Amino acid sequence: MPDFSSSFKKGVFKILFQFSLLILNLMENDGIIMNNENKKKVSVIGAGHMGHGIAEVALLADYFVSLHDIDDEIINRGKSLIDWSLKKFVEKSQITEKKYEELINNLEITTDLEKAAENAILCIEAVPEKLELKKDIFRKLDEITPKYTILASNTSTMSITEIGNVTQRPDKVVGLHFPPPPVLARVIEIVRGDKTSDHTLNFVVNFAKRAEKEVIISKDSPGFICNRIMAPSMLLIQLMLDRNEYTPEKIDAAALNIGMIMGPYELLDYIGLDILHDSSKYFAERLSTDYSPSQTISKLVQDNKLGRKTGEGIYKWCSEGKRPIIDRSDPADFDVMDLMRVQINEAAKVLEEGVATVRDIDLGMKLHYHNPWGPFELIEHMDLDELTNFLDNLADKYGKEVFRAHDWIRNKSLLERL
Ligand SMILES: NC(=O)c1ccc[n+]([C@@H]2O[C@H](COP(=O)([O-])OP(=O)(O)OC[C@H]3O[C@@H](n4cnc5c(N)ncnc54)[C@H](O)[C@@H]3O)[C@@H](O)[C@H]2O)c1
């Protein structure tokens, strides 16, 4: 007798298998318009310091890319910078000449937002760090993109939930926070808003994998993982600058001498003092007024001395954006590890608030900011009484409670929680 029940089961499995393949195929392609040679389209809004780099990452991940900015000159400069960078990959034999031609042909630049966003599978916004501006862009993107389009923000501090709530698709809104420069970045911080769906999260995780980046995942909270933990050390160096405690060059020399790839003041210029100023204001509103922008940085921003992008900030930068030359022979008598000490304290708060896991916090700080160690790797080698005294003294010296030792450090329970 033939075994009908087993052949029936096999038949059902076969149908289910083919049906799953069909669903997967539909999820991938249904309604999504392909561009050049069947490439899906990614749109990048804002072609400045970060935007043009994000566009290049998407090109290298094999997407057709439309790069948009309101400023003609910036968008043309963005394209030239991408062209320059891709040619460098050819020079280093990392891509062929043919691949270069293919990639550059997959790039479109436009000042027309509708054209940029039309049929994009993913839009990544990288406009200045101003919440109302970002909300405005997301409102427009929500109106002009197909319902399937995922809308991402490269914000370094601001609420993805609030940005998503101005759209009719908060489930498809997510944070994609790239470190600068995006092409060389090894990690992407993915920020899950309160309403971001699993599908959206999986989609951007796959995007990051396709771009060959590590992923860390953060809850929606001011500054997420990396910039939140960095915030008190950024505050400390601003306060030291206001008080003229050391020259920026001497501090940066001390940092370079212990193996950091960039000193903290050069980093501020590199990021952009306007970005720092806007982020500090956001932290001051959302976390503590201790984070209000410092006098020196406010004055520099007022004078449009924004750092690398305007040719002058804390340092003078030459026109090609080459790094300032730091004299390393006479470093400040400053323990650069103090910057790490305040980061460890903030990392404890981030862990307590459930923003991220120990693994993602350590990995994020190493890959995003090139710290040689993650904060929780470092704490295992520290005397917690000394750390508590140091933090409490710092809080008293500058009158800033954000530096005060976290209870888990004071009562030495942090190690048990890792
Ligand atoms: N600078 C960094 O190191 C860094 C790192 C990570 C994340 N970010 C985040 O990336 C975002 C962009 O920062 P950036 O450093 O590239 O700034 P940027 O000033 O270099 O570039 C912003 C660009 O947006 C354009 N723009 C302004 N309004 C626009 C609009 N309505 N439509 C389209 N384009 C518009 C500007 O012309 C400019 O070219 C910010 O949210 C910032 O917090 C910056």
The ligand as an SDF file (V2000), in Angstrom:
LIG
                    3D

 44 48  0  0  0  0  0  0  0  0999 V2000
   29.3730   65.8200   11.9100 N   0  0  0  0  0  0  0  0  0  0  0  0
   29.4910   64.6140   12.4750 C   0  0  0  0  0  0  0  0  0  0  0  0
   30.5980   64.1760   12.8310 O   0  0  0  0  0  0  0  0  0  0  0  0
   28.2720   63.7750   12.6550 C   0  0  0  0  0  0  0  0  0  0  0  0
   28.4210   62.4260   13.0770 C   0  0  0  0  0  0  0  0  0  0  0  0
   27.2810   61.6370   13.2010 C   0  0  0  0  0  0  0  0  0  0  0  0
   26.0340   62.1770   12.9530 C   0  0  0  0  0  0  0  0  0  0  0  0
   25.9210   63.4790   12.5670 N   0  0  0  0  0  0  0  0  0  0  0  0
   24.5800   63.9850   12.2900 C   0  0  0  0  0  0  0  0  0  0  0  0
   24.3970   64.0680   10.8810 O   0  0  0  0  0  0  0  0  0  0  0  0
   23.5370   65.1670   10.5780 C   0  0  0  0  0  0  0  0  0  0  0  0
   24.2250   66.0570    9.5740 C   0  0  0  0  0  0  0  0  0  0  0  0
   25.4380   66.5330   10.1080 O   0  0  0  0  0  0  0  0  0  0  0  0
   26.6110   67.0840    9.1590 P   0  0  0  0  0  0  0  0  0  0  0  0
   27.8080   67.1600   10.0240 O   0  0  0  0  0  0  0  0  0  0  0  0
   26.6410   66.3150    7.9020 O   0  0  0  0  0  0  0  0  0  0  0  0
   26.0770   68.5590    8.8780 O   0  0  0  0  0  0  0  0  0  0  0  0
   26.4750   69.5160    7.6570 P   0  0  0  0  0  0  0  0  0  0  0  0
   26.1580   70.8880    8.1050 O   0  0  0  0  0  0  0  0  0  0  0  0
   27.8510   69.2240    7.1790 O   0  0  0  0  0  0  0  0  0  0  0  0
   25.4660   69.0800    6.4940 O   0  0  0  0  0  0  0  0  0  0  0  0
   24.0810   69.2920    6.5410 C   0  0  0  0  0  0  0  0  0  0  0  0
   23.6050   69.5110    5.1210 C   0  0  0  0  0  0  0  0  0  0  0  0
   22.1780   69.6020    5.1280 O   0  0  0  0  0  0  0  0  0  0  0  0
   21.8210   70.5550    4.1420 C   0  0  0  0  0  0  0  0  0  0  0  0
   20.4550   70.9930    4.4010 N   0  0  0  0  0  0  0  0  0  0  0  0
   20.0330   71.9570    5.2700 C   0  0  0  0  0  0  0  0  0  0  0  0
   18.6940   72.0680    5.2020 N   0  0  0  0  0  0  0  0  0  0  0  0
   18.2770   71.1560    4.2850 C   0  0  0  0  0  0  0  0  0  0  0  0
   16.9940   70.8030    3.7780 C   0  0  0  0  0  0  0  0  0  0  0  0
   15.8790   71.3960    4.2050 N   0  0  0  0  0  0  0  0  0  0  0  0
   16.9190   69.8540    2.8240 N   0  0  0  0  0  0  0  0  0  0  0  0
   18.0560   69.2410    2.3750 C   0  0  0  0  0  0  0  0  0  0  0  0
   19.2860   69.5290    2.8240 N   0  0  0  0  0  0  0  0  0  0  0  0
   19.3990   70.4800    3.7680 C   0  0  0  0  0  0  0  0  0  0  0  0
   22.8570   71.6400    4.2500 C   0  0  0  0  0  0  0  0  0  0  0  0
   22.9070   72.4070    3.0580 O   0  0  0  0  0  0  0  0  0  0  0  0
   24.1230   70.8380    4.5050 C   0  0  0  0  0  0  0  0  0  0  0  0
   24.7980   70.5270    3.3150 O   0  0  0  0  0  0  0  0  0  0  0  0
   23.2100   65.8400   11.9080 C   0  0  0  0  0  0  0  0  0  0  0  0
   21.9960   65.3420   12.3750 O   0  0  0  0  0  0  0  0  0  0  0  0
   24.3490   65.3910   12.8050 C   0  0  0  0  0  0  0  0  0  0  0  0
   24.0070   65.3710   14.1650 O   0  0  0  0  0  0  0  0  0  0  0  0
   27.0050   64.2870   12.3980 C   0  0  0  0  0  0  0  0  0  0  0  0
  1  2  1  0
  2  3  2  0
  2  4  1  0
  4  5  1  0
  4 44  2  0
  5  6  2  0
  6  7  1  0
  7  8  2  0
  8  9  1  0
  8 44  1  0
  9 10  1  0
  9 42  1  0
 10 11  1  0
 11 12  1  0
 11 40  1  0
 12 13  1  0
 13 14  1  0
 14 15  2  0
 14 16  1  0
 14 17  1  0
 17 18  1  0
 18 19  2  0
 18 20  1  0
 18 21  1  0
 21 22  1  0
 22 23  1  0
 23 24  1  0
 23 38  1  0
 24 25  1  0
 25 26  1  0
 25 36  1  0
 26 27  1  0
 26 35  1  0
 27 28  2  0
 28 29  1  0
 29 30  1  0
 29 35  2  0
 30 31  1  0
 30 32  2  0
 32 33  1  0
 33 34  2  0
 34 35  1  0
 36 37  1  0
 36 38  1  0
 38 39  1  0
 40 41  1  0
 40 42  1  0
 42 43  1  0
M  CHG  2   8   1  16  -1
M  END
$$$$
